[in-house]
Amino acid sequence: MGPPWRRRAAAAPAGCPRWPWAAVLRHWGDERRPAPAGCRPAGPGPGGRPLQCRHHEGAWGRPAATRIRRGGRLRRRGGDGTIPGTMPRPPARRPPRAATEEGLPPPPFEGIPADGFAFLAELAASQDRDWYAANRARWELGLRDPLAALLAAVADRCAAARLPLRFDARRGLFRLHRDTRFARDKRPFKTNAGGLLSRDGGKDRPGLLYVHVEPGNCFTACGFWQPSPPVLGRLRAAVLEDRGAWRQARRALDGAGLALAAMDDALARLPRGCEAARGTPEEALLKQRHWILRPPLPDALLQDEAAVAPVTEFARQAAPLLRFGWAALEG
């Protein structure tokens, strides 16, 4: 009979698909759809199921008739004239998207359910993908959608107060899955939920309002988190050039009872070019890598629909820091 690529493929019975993955999906992989008459299995597959039909034999189960040279490699051409790898695969099925992913306005905020906090505690204990798949609805309905509703309500009130903070449901929420490609910690999921508001709704715009949801460690933050070196340099230069404007913003923050968080990654010495601030009240600020305000939030407060008001009030009180930074970056 000769090698497989020299054989002439048998004609497929009516209703029998040509491509092996379609065959597996349509009749040999679905017991509800019997195979057409004359369609016989070529061999057993996993679990005893046949992988393809007799007339699908050849390269990857396609009808094998000839071989052609393409790109320096020999590739089999099927009996129907097609080249392996050129036919697109069937589109992948995915569950319907939630309203927040479609860009629709989220429902009114009624508080984060207690089951949302319980979900995070159980996820931290399990860190299992199968468990998450079985409890995904708890994440979407108990945490993601309520958090989006909270941020949208805060954004509406900020707009009324002429504070340019917007919420984008597609870009403003953080993923629950961790990026473990280059991390030693291979746990697949985070143990918290978070979202932010910025001037364009994205995560990369300097100056933001952030809400963090974690059992026993909820907080809200406002300011400039992990600014790039050029952005941080312009913020420091603005403090040195106009100390009066910064001290005015600092007095407004002190009057509201807010203080910049002292982070562990602060510099031990003043950065280059800031030596003139040695011994001044601005020395500690210029050593910081993040300019952030971070007051805590009680878990019980986020479970109440009244959480919109205190988060909005915090954004209003932190506005002097944001406006000073925005003016420095735009000037």
VOGU-3710 file (C-alpha; in Angstrom, 3 decimals, decimal comma):
1> mgppwrrraa> 0,000/0,000/0,000  2,970/2,333/0,459  3,570/4,977/3,084  0,570/6,855/4,545  1,162/10,010/2,495  1,020/7,981/-0,745  -2,348/6,435/0,011  -5,507/7,884/-1,393  -7,867/8,762/1,381  -11,208/7,012/1,448
11> aapagcprwp> -14,285/9,142/0,961  -15,863/10,178/4,247  -19,496/9,184/4,829  -22,079/11,925/4,822  -22,144/13,792/8,101  -18,687/12,704/9,211  -16,425/15,698/9,956  -13,024/15,979/8,319  -10,952/17,358/11,147  -10,007/15,192/14,117
21> waavlrhwgd> -10,791/17,736/16,836  -14,193/18,305/15,265  -14,686/14,540/15,155  -13,903/14,252/18,827  -16,243/17,118/19,692  -19,116/16,092/17,460  -19,822/12,385/17,410  -17,014/10,229/18,811  -16,707/12,501/21,859  -20,461/12,901/22,339
31> errpapagcr> -22,457/9,760/22,991  -25,686/11,607/22,298  -24,778/11,925/18,621  -24,160/8,532/17,033  -21,546/8,309/14,320  -22,812/8,232/10,714  -23,069/4,880/9,002  -19,705/3,700/7,699  -17,650/5,839/10,072  -15,399/3,461/11,991
41> pagpgpggrp> -12,894/4,215/14,739  -9,209/4,090/13,827  -8,003/3,167/17,282  -8,694/3,548/20,986  -7,950/6,784/22,764  -7,982/7,858/26,412  -10,648/6,006/28,311  -11,232/3,623/25,402  -12,733/6,305/23,138  -11,620/6,408/19,523
51> lqcrhhegaw> -9,520/9,373/18,495  -10,434/9,544/14,799  -12,110/7,662/11,977  -10,578/5,345/9,399  -10,858/7,823/6,562  -9,167/10,512/8,704  -5,831/8,745/8,787  -2,778/10,691/7,656  -1,054/13,715/9,155  -2,849/14,552/12,402
61> grpaatrirr> -5,776/12,418/11,238  -6,337/14,357/8,017  -6,749/12,607/4,644  -3,219/11,986/3,433  -2,559/12,091/-0,319  0,627/14,021/-1,079  3,455/15,867/0,568  4,665/19,342/-0,346  7,714/21,332/0,612  6,812/24,581/2,359
71> ggrlrrrggd> 9,287/26,773/4,226  12,073/24,208/4,034  9,940/21,480/5,623  7,925/18,647/4,155  4,276/19,050/5,002  1,460/16,735/4,087  -1,312/18,002/1,893  -4,671/16,449/2,649  -6,833/14,672/0,124  -9,216/17,612/0,168
81> gtipgtmprp> -6,440/19,991/-0,972  -5,838/21,699/2,360  -2,531/22,076/4,177  -2,327/21,019/7,825  -2,359/23,961/10,176  -4,108/26,354/7,805  -7,679/25,706/8,878  -8,723/27,703/11,979  -9,755/25,753/15,010  -13,285/25,972/16,335
91> parrppraat> -13,788/29,048/18,545  -13,315/28,409/22,240  -16,404/28,534/24,365  -16,380/30,949/27,278  -18,996/31,760/29,884  -21,019/34,938/29,437  -19,368/38,041/30,796  -20,651/39,853/33,810  -22,137/43,318/33,563  -18,950/44,927/34,899
101> eeglppppfe> -16,881/43,284/32,122  -19,280/44,414/29,420  -18,912/48,034/30,461  -22,473/48,281/31,800  -23,048/50,370/34,946  -22,844/48,211/38,088  -25,883/47,896/40,359  -26,275/50,177/43,404  -23,919/49,432/46,275  -25,634/47,555/49,098
111> gipadgfafl> -22,561/46,461/51,021  -20,100/43,618/50,565  -21,781/40,413/51,789  -20,276/38,516/54,693  -19,924/35,554/52,350  -17,412/37,576/50,333  -15,106/37,831/53,344  -15,673/34,139/54,065  -14,733/33,336/50,466  -11,376/35,110/50,819
121> aelaasqdrd> -10,635/33,287/54,082  -11,461/29,901/52,564  -9,485/30,698/49,409  -6,427/31,601/51,467  -6,674/28,234/53,221  -7,236/26,137/50,089  -5,375/27,844/47,212  -6,850/25,198/44,916  -7,938/25,884/41,329  -10,693/23,272/41,402
131> wyaanrarwe> -12,102/24,767/44,569  -12,064/28,218/42,996  -13,824/26,947/39,871  -16,589/25,475/42,019  -16,918/28,711/44,044  -16,364/31,259/41,308  -19,920/32,588/41,617  -19,169/33,550/45,222  -16,236/35,661/44,029  -18,217/37,388/41,310
141> lglrdplaal> -21,416/38,044/43,267  -19,942/38,438/46,724  -16,825/40,515/46,021  -16,155/41,650/42,467  -19,554/43,127/41,640  -20,130/44,775/45,066  -16,644/46,303/44,990  -17,292/47,663/41,508  -20,579/49,133/42,716  -18,799/50,802/45,651
151> laavadrcaa> -16,130/52,369/43,438  -18,693/53,539/40,899  -20,733/55,229/43,634  -17,597/56,913/45,029  -16,650/58,100/41,536  -20,076/59,699/41,078  -19,715/61,621/44,329  -16,159/62,655/43,465  -17,395/64,037/40,151  -20,021/66,051/42,011
161> arlplrfdar> -17,248/67,431/44,252  -15,153/68,328/41,147  -12,492/65,795/42,034  -11,253/64,181/38,780  -11,324/60,538/39,828  -13,003/58,093/37,459  -13,777/54,389/37,725  -13,476/52,001/34,794  -14,981/48,586/35,491  -12,662/46,914/32,983
171> rglfrlhrdt> -9,401/48,499/34,117  -10,047/49,569/37,678  -10,423/46,134/39,308  -7,460/43,919/40,138  -7,393/40,276/39,115  -7,703/37,579/41,744  -5,096/35,394/40,018  -1,452/35,970/40,863  1,312/36,219/38,286  3,595/33,373/39,358
181> rfardkrpfk> 5,856/33,200/36,310  8,924/34,630/38,063  7,820/34,334/41,694  9,036/31,849/44,273  5,583/31,853/45,827  3,528/29,699/43,445  0,181/30,130/45,145  -2,249/30,790/42,291  -4,609/33,250/44,019  -4,438/36,442/46,005
191> tnaggllsrd> -6,093/36,615/49,395  -7,608/40,068/48,874  -9,674/42,090/46,442  -8,947/45,619/45,321  -9,938/48,367/42,935  -9,021/51,958/42,244  -10,061/55,288/40,808  -7,754/57,502/38,760  -8,040/60,410/36,363  -8,664/58,097/33,397
201> ggkdrpglly> -9,799/54,976/35,270  -6,612/53,017/34,536  -3,974/51,623/36,871  -0,979/53,345/35,255  -2,062/56,966/35,759  -0,243/58,709/38,685  -2,515/59,740/41,528  -5,206/57,306/42,623  -7,746/56,272/45,224  -7,571/52,591/46,187
211> vhvepgncft> -9,886/50,339/48,218  -8,476/47,108/49,671  -10,734/44,287/50,888  -9,148/41,579/53,047  -10,515/39,945/56,210  -9,063/41,859/59,144  -6,932/44,152/56,934  -9,253/46,416/54,956  -8,060/49,912/54,151  -8,302/52,716/51,659
221> acgfwqpspp> -5,312/54,553/50,221  -4,777/57,726/48,225  -1,729/59,291/46,628  1,118/58,177/44,391  1,968/54,483/44,723  5,115/53,096/43,072  5,667/56,094/40,789  8,190/55,642/38,025  11,619/57,282/38,559  10,810/60,242/36,251
231> vlgrlraavl> 7,493/60,856/38,029  9,070/60,569/41,484  11,854/62,912/40,422  9,370/65,574/39,313  7,452/65,270/42,585  10,637/65,773/44,587  11,705/68,697/42,414  8,316/70,376/42,943  8,782/70,174/46,721  12,230/71,764/46,489
241> edrgawrqar> 11,126/74,473/44,064  7,933/75,518/45,866  8,115/74,511/49,497  5,363/76,972/50,347  2,837/75,131/48,158  3,821/71,790/49,644  3,625/73,048/53,217  0,176/74,454/52,518  -0,939/71,028/51,254  0,704/69,404/54,269
251> raldgaglal> -1,185/71,678/56,682  -4,472/70,711/54,993  -3,643/67,025/55,434  -2,655/67,554/59,069  -5,922/69,381/59,704  -7,822/66,327/58,444  -5,752/64,018/60,659  -3,938/62,409/57,711  -0,233/61,611/57,575  1,878/60,070/54,838
261> aamddalarl> 2,613/56,416/55,484  6,243/55,620/56,335  7,124/52,677/54,096  9,849/50,136/54,782  11,601/50,732/51,457  12,473/54,385/52,175  15,942/55,577/51,273  18,583/55,776/53,986  20,025/59,001/52,513  18,608/61,902/50,584
271> prgceaargt> 18,502/61,244/46,828  20,930/63,016/44,550  19,971/66,623/43,967  17,966/66,919/47,211  20,849/67,644/49,573  19,540/71,171/50,197  16,613/69,686/52,153  18,832/68,137/54,804  17,572/69,065/58,251  14,261/70,474/56,941
281> peeallkqrh> 10,725/69,087/57,526  10,749/67,813/53,950  13,739/65,480/54,437  11,655/62,474/55,476  9,263/63,012/52,565  12,026/63,156/49,959  13,403/59,819/51,167  10,099/58,049/50,520  9,507/56,058/47,328  5,713/56,243/47,730
291> wilrpplpda> 3,595/59,244/48,673  0,544/57,525/50,057  -2,132/58,036/52,712  -3,486/54,799/54,131  -6,160/54,854/56,850  -7,760/51,547/57,880  -11,360/50,533/57,183  -13,367/48,282/59,507  -14,731/45,136/57,882  -18,187/45,920/59,249
301> llqdeaavap> -18,191/49,301/57,496  -17,648/47,756/54,063  -20,536/45,374/54,676  -22,871/48,375/54,980  -24,153/50,527/52,135  -23,071/53,573/54,162  -19,420/52,868/53,243  -19,711/55,174/50,225  -19,774/58,335/52,339  -16,565/57,782/54,418
311> vtefarqaap> -14,565/56,647/51,392  -15,672/59,727/49,461  -14,873/61,966/52,424  -11,390/60,472/52,628  -10,848/61,223/48,933  -11,940/64,824/49,523  -9,564/65,199/52,494  -6,659/63,683/50,511  -7,286/65,942/47,495  -4,501/68,449/48,457
321> llrfgwaale> -1,899/65,716/48,018  -3,335/64,681/44,654  -3,633/68,233/43,342  -0,083/69,090/44,394  1,260/66,017/42,594  -0,833/66,560/39,476  0,301/70,200/39,268  3,927/69,086/39,604  3,576/66,570/36,790  1,736/68,935/34,477
331> g> 3,984/71,915/35,164
//
